[in-house]
């Protein structure tokens, strides 16, 4: 059998596709990313973001019954069969040349290739699934259910490198969090806690353990809702005793249930603490012009050169039109 794969929108190597690839290769099949002009017995596609559903519908129109689509962006209730989920990922599936164009930010082509090489050689996976929270904007509780441990750190190591990309959704909620961090340290691994830490659960013991491991990039966490301000700032204060603030990054969800004034307040608070804010637009708000400009102003560090958002030239050009439309909308309500 010839199996084709389509990675619709992943920024990192797609773990589900890597496991599908391993499973079929073990069973003697030829597996590759879909190439134009080639015929396949079965095609598997995976999508991360719900905004890619229209692309998936086009794939169904083109391939019909030949294709099966999964991933959070398509169906949060769909899971890999147990026999596929149990296999180790195929670390030969992705190349650095495939990942490099997906790396955001201003960087040279050579630097992106270097970072992509680091990523494709890394171990990747989950030691735990699920989350103890039930955030109204998050798919994890529905998709993965209650928090549980599913693997050990040693199970995820890629022999090619000492880098580990850990997908655990809430490592600070893990009863074995400190033990896992100690193992990462003892094995001299460089870790990317990809989904971030729940900073509201930060303790001195966890913060110290986090400070003793090497991180692939900034340690990141989230401040999504205004009601959690006190807990978030308290957690940041604890973490800051062990890891300098310039090594923190805080994701800010905007466009869900906060006003722009609350979004701006969170940005200023974090910036004043010396923490890098990163704006994450809620899926349904990607067409909000002000939030789009705000996200670029913050995420691209433009606020360092242009401290006042109202002076940011791309926003200034559309501000009057945006405010006029907003007033009309509020008048209708």
Secondary structure, DSSP 8 states (H G I E B T S, - for coil): -EEEEEE-S-SS--HHHHHHHHHHHHTT-EEEE--TT---SEEEEE---GGGHHHHHHHHHHHGGGEEEESTTT-TT----HHHHTS---TTS--HHHHHTT--SS--HHHHHHHHHHHHTSEEE-SEE--S---TT-SHHHHH-S-EE---GGGG--TT-SEEEE--S-GGG-TTHHHHHHHHHHTT-EEEETT-B-GGG--HHHHHHHHTSEESS-EEEE---GGGHHHHHHHHHHHHTTS-GGGEEEEEEESSS--HHHHHHHHHHHHHTT-EEEEEE-GGGTT-HHHHHHHHHHHTTHHHHS--GGG-HHHHHHHHHHHHHHHHHHHH-
